[in-house]
Amino acid sequence: MTALDLAIVGGTIVDPVLGRFEGTVGIADGRIALLAEPGRTVDARRTLDAAGRLVLPGIIDPHVHFGVKAPFEGEVESETRAALLGGVTTAGIYLRQAASYLPDLPHIVETVETRSSIDLFAHATIVTAQHVEEIGRYAREWGITSFKAYLMGDFIENIPDDRLVAAMREVAALGGSGVMAIHAENPELVQTATDAADRSGNSLRDWHLARPDLAEAEAVNRVAFFSRATGARVYIVHLTSADGLESVRAARAAGTDIVAETTTMALTLDEENPVQVLNKRYPPLRAPQDREALWRGLIDGEIDTVGTDNVTSTRAENRADGSIWDAGGGFSALSTHFPALFTESLDRGVPVEQWLRHLTADVAKTYGLYPRKGSLQLSADADVLVVDPVTRRAPDMAASPARGDWSPYDDRELTGWPVAVVRAGELVVDDGRLVSETPAGGHYLRRTPPSSE
């Protein structure tokens, strides 16, 4: 065997497919080339000592928004550099506009190829009838096989039911690679509750009551029915409530091809958090019992994936000193995604191997990236984390390359920070710091529909 480019030795490997064991990970030509027992001598140009550390596959965040409150190009650069510091090596980015995506996709891909520090794949939001007609072209020409529709009211236009059903039929025609993601909140129920809300209240509980659990549960039921009628796989983004999770269970019992995602925030925070206005979300943080239900669902495998729903925002942009009714929402979430969840699970006594697949292999399988991504199996992309499972520290947003200036975890000491990150075989984080001041190195990931293979 020729010399390895890098050997990671002495660590505890935790992998959603291979299990937990002591050993060496060998990397060559950007791929996993060797898995060896402890103590075996390997020939490598560089060796990384992982003694006392966990060695994991790179984290895949399925739910990221760039360009919402600042230019897309700049956030691709800043937020993906921050992502590496938290161990996120791949992410799915949501595109949303009323015009056709076709004229803009060359620029989007070029931006990813020249400015992203992690690999990115795209989901296209379906807004217009033209978008529905172009679904096949997005898949064939640009490798976009996942799409999104909004049921939420407020500032984002809801997709009419007839257009949603038409889109789901087109997604079903893509075969197993097609995914229809849904922001699931019944718009009429949200509007009625918002109109009836007591605006003198200024708490996350008030915001929760204005976007009730029932709205999420009903929307899940509706899109599950459409899924069975059209044959499309549906993906419920950022599930937040016990009632919504119960609707997912009922949908599966009825034979629905449904995937459920929740977020790190929904698993680590609730409406009783002392930071109120800044933590406004769509859908909202809910009651402590909802958070407990989501954790049970995660451990039991009823929740499939965990994302961030990253919308980078500053305190000023969120109008943090004002009313929750007028506040914005969002924060730079990528760098704390894994450490926040690792810390919460550690405090709960839940080992990482019980949920790691929901941030790695199961995301890759859902979005047609497995086995290239999501595991340390031989020939997989060499996206690897070396994690310190002991040291605790608070996020340092002032030192972060992210555009945002705050985190919901500013007052918490988190553990599970990566001390080293390897992306495509290249050491990009060493001793917890970015190796290079120059961004990029990431790639745009095309997913191939069966009809074009």
C-alpha positions as CSV (number, residue, x, y, z in Angstrom):
1,M,0.0,0.0,0.0
2,T,1.3,3.5,-0.9
3,A,1.8,6.0,1.9
4,L,-1.3,7.6,3.4
5,D,-1.7,11.3,3.2
6,L,-2.9,11.4,6.8
7,A,-3.4,9.0,9.6
8,I,-5.6,9.8,12.7
9,V,-4.3,7.5,15.4
10,G,-5.2,6.7,19.0
11,G,-8.8,7.9,19.0
12,T,-12.2,6.3,19.7
13,I,-14.0,6.0,16.4
14,V,-17.8,6.6,16.6
15,D,-19.6,5.9,13.4
16,P,-23.3,5.5,12.7
17,V,-22.6,2.5,10.4
18,L,-19.5,1.0,11.8
19,G,-20.1,1.4,15.5
20,R,-17.8,2.4,18.3
21,F,-14.2,1.1,18.5
22,E,-10.6,2.1,19.0
23,G,-8.5,2.4,15.9
24,T,-6.8,4.4,13.2
25,V,-8.4,6.2,10.3
26,G,-6.2,6.4,7.2
27,I,-6.8,9.0,4.4
28,A,-5.5,9.1,0.9
29,D,-6.6,11.1,-2.2
30,G,-9.4,12.7,-0.2
31,R,-11.0,9.4,0.7
32,I,-11.1,7.1,3.7
33,A,-8.4,4.5,2.7
34,L,-7.8,2.5,5.8
35,L,-9.5,1.5,9.1
36,A,-6.9,-0.3,11.3
37,E,-6.8,-1.7,14.8
38,P,-5.0,0.2,17.6
39,G,-1.3,0.0,17.6
40,R,-0.9,-1.0,13.9
41,T,2.0,0.7,12.3
42,V,0.9,2.7,9.2
43,D,2.9,4.7,6.7
44,A,1.6,8.2,6.5
45,R,3.0,11.6,5.5
46,R,1.3,13.2,8.5
47,T,0.0,11.7,11.7
48,L,-2.7,13.3,13.9
49,D,-2.8,12.1,17.5
50,A,-6.4,11.6,18.7
51,A,-5.7,10.1,22.1
52,G,-8.6,10.8,24.5
53,R,-10.7,12.2,21.6
54,L,-13.7,11.0,19.6
55,V,-13.2,10.5,15.8
56,L,-16.5,11.1,13.9
57,P,-17.7,11.6,10.3
58,G,-18.2,15.2,9.3
59,I,-21.6,16.6,10.3
60,I,-24.2,17.3,7.5
61,D,-26.6,20.1,8.2
62,P,-29.7,19.6,6.0
63,H,-31.3,22.9,6.6
64,V,-29.4,26.2,6.0
65,H,-30.4,29.6,4.6
66,F,-27.8,32.0,3.2
67,G,-28.5,35.5,1.8
68,V,-31.7,36.2,3.8
69,K,-30.4,39.4,5.6
70,A,-27.1,39.9,3.8
71,P,-25.7,39.1,0.3
72,F,-25.7,35.4,-0.5
73,E,-22.1,35.5,-1.7
74,G,-20.7,36.9,1.5
75,E,-22.6,34.5,3.7
76,V,-21.5,31.5,1.7
77,E,-18.0,32.6,2.6
78,S,-18.4,33.7,6.3
79,E,-20.9,31.0,7.5
80,T,-19.1,28.0,5.9
81,R,-15.9,29.0,7.6
82,A,-17.7,29.2,10.9
83,A,-19.3,25.8,10.1
84,L,-15.9,24.1,9.9
85,L,-15.2,25.3,13.5
86,G,-18.3,23.4,14.6
87,G,-17.6,20.3,12.6
88,V,-20.1,20.8,9.8
89,T,-18.5,19.8,6.5
90,T,-21.6,19.5,4.3
91,A,-24.8,21.4,4.2
92,G,-28.1,21.7,2.3
93,I,-28.9,25.3,1.3
94,Y,-32.4,26.5,0.6
95,L,-32.9,28.8,-2.5
96,R,-36.0,31.0,-2.6
97,Q,-37.2,33.5,-5.2
98,A,-40.2,34.1,-7.4
99,A,-38.2,34.1,-10.7
100,S,-37.0,30.9,-12.4
101,Y,-33.8,29.6,-10.8
102,L,-32.4,28.5,-14.2
103,P,-30.7,31.8,-15.1
104,D,-29.2,32.2,-11.6
105,L,-27.9,28.6,-11.0
106,P,-24.6,29.1,-12.8
107,H,-23.8,32.0,-10.5
108,I,-24.9,30.1,-7.4
109,V,-22.8,27.1,-8.3
110,E,-19.8,29.3,-9.1
111,T,-20.2,31.1,-5.8
112,V,-20.2,27.7,-4.0
113,E,-17.1,26.5,-5.9
114,T,-15.1,29.6,-5.3
115,R,-16.2,30.9,-1.9
116,S,-17.6,28.0,0.2
117,S,-15.3,26.2,2.7
118,I,-17.7,23.2,2.9
119,D,-19.6,21.1,0.4
120,L,-23.1,22.4,-0.3
121,F,-26.1,20.9,-2.0
122,A,-29.2,22.8,-3.0
123,H,-33.0,22.7,-2.3
124,A,-35.2,24.8,-4.5
125,T,-38.3,26.4,-3.0
126,I,-41.4,26.1,-5.1
127,V,-43.2,29.4,-5.3
128,T,-44.7,29.7,-8.8
129,A,-46.3,27.4,-11.4
130,Q,-43.2,28.0,-13.5
131,H,-41.1,26.4,-10.7
132,V,-43.3,23.4,-10.8
133,E,-42.9,23.0,-14.6
134,E,-39.1,23.3,-14.2
135,I,-38.6,20.7,-11.5
136,G,-37.4,18.1,-14.0
137,R,-34.9,20.5,-15.4
138,Y,-33.5,21.4,-12.0
139,A,-32.9,17.7,-11.4
140,R,-31.5,16.8,-14.7
141,E,-29.4,19.9,-15.4
142,W,-28.3,21.0,-11.9
143,G,-28.6,17.9,-9.7
144,I,-31.3,19.4,-7.5
145,T,-33.7,16.7,-6.4
146,S,-35.1,18.2,-3.2
147,F,-37.6,21.0,-3.1
148,K,-39.6,23.0,-0.5
149,A,-43.0,24.6,-0.1
150,Y,-44.2,26.9,2.7
151,L,-47.4,26.5,4.7
152,M,-47.0,29.2,7.3
153,G,-48.7,32.5,6.5
154,D,-47.0,35.7,7.5
155,F,-44.3,37.2,5.4
156,I,-43.7,34.2,3.1
157,E,-46.4,33.4,0.5
158,N,-48.1,30.1,1.1
159,I,-48.2,27.6,-1.8
160,P,-51.8,26.9,-2.9
161,D,-52.9,23.3,-2.5
162,D,-53.3,22.6,-6.2
163,R,-49.8,23.9,-6.9
164,L,-48.4,21.8,-4.0
165,V,-50.0,18.7,-5.3
166,A,-48.7,19.4,-8.8
167,A,-45.2,19.9,-7.5
168,M,-45.4,16.7,-5.4
169,R,-46.4,14.8,-8.6
170,E,-43.3,16.1,-10.3
171,V,-41.1,15.2,-7.3
172,A,-42.6,11.7,-7.3
173,A,-41.6,11.3,-10.9
174,L,-37.9,11.7,-9.9
175,G,-38.1,8.4,-8.2
176,G,-36.3,7.6,-4.9
177,S,-34.1,10.7,-5.1
178,G,-37.0,13.1,-5.0
179,V,-37.9,14.9,-1.7
180,M,-40.6,17.5,-1.0
181,A,-39.8,19.5,2.1
182,I,-42.6,21.3,3.9
183,H,-42.7,24.2,6.4
184,A,-45.7,22.8,8.2
185,E,-47.9,25.4,9.9
186,N,-51.6,25.8,8.9
187,P,-51.8,29.4,7.8
188,E,-55.4,30.0,8.8
189,L,-54.9,28.6,12.3
190,V,-51.8,30.7,12.7
191,Q,-53.6,33.8,11.5
192,T,-56.6,33.3,13.8
193,A,-54.3,32.7,16.8
194,T,-52.2,35.7,16.0
195,D,-55.2,38.0,15.6
196,A,-56.5,36.8,19.0
197,A,-53.1,37.2,20.8
198,D,-52.7,39.5,23.7
199,R,-50.1,41.9,22.3
200,S,-49.3,43.2,25.7
201,G,-47.4,40.0,26.3
202,N,-43.7,39.9,25.3
203,S,-42.6,36.4,25.9
204,L,-41.7,33.3,24.0
205,R,-44.9,31.7,25.5
206,D,-47.0,34.5,24.0
207,W,-45.3,33.9,20.6
208,H,-45.9,30.1,21.0
209,L,-49.6,30.6,21.6
210,A,-49.8,32.8,18.5
211,R,-48.5,29.8,16.4
212,P,-50.2,26.9,18.1
213,D,-49.1,23.3,18.1
214,L,-52.4,22.4,16.4
215,A,-51.3,24.4,13.3
216,E,-48.2,22.2,13.0
217,A,-50.0,19.0,13.6
218,E,-52.8,19.7,11.0
219,A,-50.3,20.8,8.3
220,V,-48.4,17.5,8.8
221,N,-51.6,15.6,8.4
222,R,-52.5,17.5,5.2
223,V,-49.2,17.0,3.4
224,A,-49.1,13.4,4.5
225,F,-52.4,12.9,2.7
226,F,-51.1,14.6,-0.4
227,S,-48.0,12.4,-0.2
228,R,-50.0,9.2,-0.3
229,A,-52.1,10.6,-3.1
230,T,-49.1,11.6,-5.3
231,G,-46.4,9.1,-4.2
232,A,-44.0,11.8,-3.3
233,R,-41.7,11.5,-0.3
234,V,-42.3,14.4,2.1
235,Y,-39.8,15.9,4.6
236,I,-41.2,17.9,7.5
237,V,-38.7,20.6,8.3
238,H,-38.0,21.9,11.9
239,L,-40.6,19.9,13.8
240,T,-41.2,21.5,17.1
241,S,-44.2,20.0,18.9
242,A,-45.3,16.7,20.5
243,D,-48.6,17.1,18.5
244,G,-46.6,17.4,15.3
245,L,-44.6,14.3,16.1
246,E,-47.8,12.4,16.8
247,S,-49.0,13.4,13.3
248,V,-45.8,12.0,11.9
249,R,-46.4,8.7,13.7
250,A,-50.0,8.6,12.4
251,A,-48.8,9.3,8.8
252,R,-46.3,6.5,9.0
253,A,-48.9,4.1,10.3
254,A,-51.0,5.0,7.3
255,G,-48.2,4.2,4.9
256,T,-46.8,7.7,4.2
257,D,-43.3,8.0,3.0
258,I,-42.4,10.8,5.4
259,V,-39.1,12.1,6.9
260,A,-39.1,14.2,10.1
261,E,-36.5,16.8,10.9
262,T,-36.1,18.8,14.1
263,T,-33.5,21.4,15.0
264,T,-30.8,21.8,17.6
265,M,-32.7,24.7,19.1
266,A,-35.8,22.7,19.6
267,L,-33.8,20.0,21.3
268,T,-31.8,22.3,23.5
269,L,-34.1,25.3,24.3
270,D,-37.7,26.0,25.1
271,E,-40.1,28.9,25.8
272,E,-38.8,29.1,29.4
273,N,-35.3,30.2,28.2
274,P,-34.3,33.4,30.0
275,V,-33.4,35.0,26.7
276,Q,-36.8,35.8,25.2
277,V,-37.1,38.2,22.3
278,L,-33.8,37.1,20.7
279,N,-34.9,33.5,20.5
280,K,-38.0,34.2,18.4
281,R,-38.3,31.5,15.8
282,Y,-40.7,30.3,13.0
283,P,-42.1,28.0,14.2
284,P,-41.6,29.0,17.8
285,L,-39.8,27.4,20.7
286,R,-42.4,25.4,22.6
287,A,-43.0,24.1,26.0
288,P,-40.5,21.9,28.0
289,Q,-42.7,18.9,27.5
290,D,-42.5,19.3,23.7
291,R,-38.7,19.4,24.0
292,E,-38.9,16.1,26.0
293,A,-41.1,14.5,23.3
294,L,-38.7,15.5,20.6
295,W,-35.8,13.9,22.5
296,R,-37.7,10.7,22.9
297,G,-38.5,10.8,19.2
298,L,-34.9,11.3,18.3
299,I,-33.6,8.4,20.4
300,D,-36.4,6.1,19.3
301,G,-35.7,6.9,15.6
302,E,-39.1,8.6,15.0
303,I,-37.2,11.8,14.1
304,D,-34.8,11.2,11.2
305,T,-32.6,14.3,10.9
306,V,-31.5,17.3,12.9
307,G,-30.6,20.7,11.2
308,T,-30.1,24.2,12.3
309,D,-32.5,26.3,10.1
310,N,-29.6,28.7,10.0
311,V,-30.7,32.3,9.2
312,T,-27.7,34.5,10.0
313,S,-28.7,37.6,11.9
314,T,-27.3,40.2,14.3
315,R,-28.8,41.6,17.4
316,A,-29.6,44.8,15.6
317,E,-31.3,43.0,12.7
318,N,-33.4,41.0,15.2
319,R,-34.5,44.2,17.0
320,A,-33.6,42.4,20.3
321,D,-34.6,45.3,22.5
322,G,-38.1,45.7,21.2
323,S,-41.3,43.7,21.2
324,I,-41.4,40.1,20.3
325,W,-44.2,40.9,17.9
326,D,-41.9,43.2,15.9
327,A,-38.7,41.3,16.3
328,G,-36.9,39.4,13.6
329,G,-35.4,36.0,14.1
330,G,-32.2,34.0,13.4
331,F,-28.6,33.6,14.4
332,S,-25.3,32.1,13.1
333,A,-26.1,28.5,14.0
334,L,-23.6,26.3,12.2
335,S,-20.6,26.5,14.6
336,T,-22.7,25.5,17.6
337,H,-24.9,22.9,15.9
338,F,-22.9,19.8,17.1
339,P,-21.4,21.1,20.4
340,A,-24.9,22.3,21.6
341,L,-26.4,18.9,20.9
342,F,-23.4,17.0,22.2
343,T,-23.6,19.0,25.5
344,E,-27.3,18.5,25.9
345,S,-27.0,14.7,25.3
346,L,-24.1,14.5,27.7
347,D,-26.1,16.2,30.4
348,R,-28.9,13.8,29.7
349,G,-26.7,10.8,29.9
350,V,-27.4,9.9,26.2
351,P,-24.3,8.6,24.4
352,V,-23.4,10.2,21.1
353,E,-23.9,6.9,19.2
354,Q,-27.6,7.0,19.9
355,W,-28.2,10.2,17.8
356,L,-25.1,10.7,15.6
357,R,-26.7,9.1,12.6
358,H,-29.4,11.8,12.6
359,L,-26.6,14.4,11.8
360,T,-24.7,12.2,9.4
361,A,-25.7,8.9,7.7
362,D,-29.5,9.5,7.8
363,V,-29.1,12.9,6.3
364,A,-26.9,11.5,3.6
365,K,-29.3,8.7,2.8
366,T,-32.3,11.1,2.7
367,Y,-30.6,13.4,0.2
368,G,-28.9,10.9,-2.1
369,L,-25.3,11.5,-0.7
370,Y,-24.7,8.1,0.9
371,P,-22.3,6.3,1.1
372,R,-20.1,9.2,-0.2
373,K,-21.1,11.2,2.9
374,G,-22.3,10.3,6.4
375,S,-19.8,7.6,7.5
376,L,-16.1,6.7,7.8
377,Q,-16.5,3.6,5.6
378,L,-13.8,2.9,3.1
379,S,-13.9,5.0,0.0
380,A,-16.2,7.6,1.6
381,D,-15.2,11.3,1.4
382,A,-12.6,11.9,4.1
383,D,-14.7,14.4,6.1
384,V,-13.6,13.7,9.7
385,L,-13.9,15.3,13.1
386,V,-11.6,14.9,16.1
387,V,-13.7,16.0,19.0
388,D,-12.7,16.9,22.6
389,P,-15.5,15.3,24.7
390,V,-14.4,17.0,28.0
391,T,-13.4,20.6,27.8
392,R,-16.2,23.1,28.1
393,R,-16.2,26.7,26.9
394,A,-18.8,29.2,25.8
395,P,-19.1,30.2,22.1
396,D,-17.0,33.2,21.2
397,M,-18.9,35.0,18.5
398,A,-16.6,38.0,18.5
399,A,-13.8,35.7,17.3
400,S,-16.0,33.7,14.9
401,P,-15.8,34.3,11.1
402,A,-19.6,34.2,11.1
403,R,-21.5,37.4,10.3
404,G,-23.8,37.1,13.3
405,D,-22.8,38.6,16.7
406,W,-24.7,36.4,19.1
407,S,-25.7,32.8,19.9
408,P,-28.5,31.3,22.0
409,Y,-25.7,29.6,23.9
410,D,-23.7,32.7,24.8
411,D,-24.4,32.0,28.5
412,R,-23.6,28.3,28.3
413,E,-20.4,26.4,28.4
414,L,-20.5,23.8,25.6
415,T,-18.4,20.7,25.1
416,G,-17.9,18.6,22.0
417,W,-15.9,21.2,20.2
418,P,-13.8,19.8,17.3
419,V,-10.1,20.2,17.9
420,A,-9.4,19.0,14.3
421,V,-11.5,18.9,11.2
422,V,-10.5,17.2,8.0
423,R,-12.5,18.1,4.8
424,A,-12.0,15.9,1.7
425,G,-8.7,14.8,3.2
426,E,-7.3,18.2,4.0
427,L,-6.7,19.3,7.6
428,V,-8.7,22.6,7.7
429,V,-9.1,23.0,11.5
430,D,-6.2,22.3,13.8
431,D,-6.1,22.9,17.5
432,G,-9.6,24.4,17.2
433,R,-8.5,27.1,14.7
434,L,-8.9,27.5,11.0
435,V,-5.7,26.5,9.3
436,S,-6.0,29.0,6.4
437,E,-7.3,32.5,6.3
438,T,-8.3,31.9,2.7
439,P,-11.9,30.5,2.3
440,A,-13.1,27.9,-0.2
441,G,-12.2,24.4,-1.0
442,G,-15.8,23.3,-0.8
443,H,-17.8,22.0,-3.8
444,Y,-21.4,22.1,-5.1
445,L,-22.9,18.6,-4.9
446,R,-25.1,17.4,-7.7
447,R,-27.5,14.6,-7.0
448,T,-28.5,12.5,-10.0
449,P,-32.1,11.5,-10.6
450,P,-32.5,7.9,-11.7
451,S,-33.9,9.0,-15.1
452,S,-30.6,10.6,-16.1
453,E,-28.2,7.9,-14.9
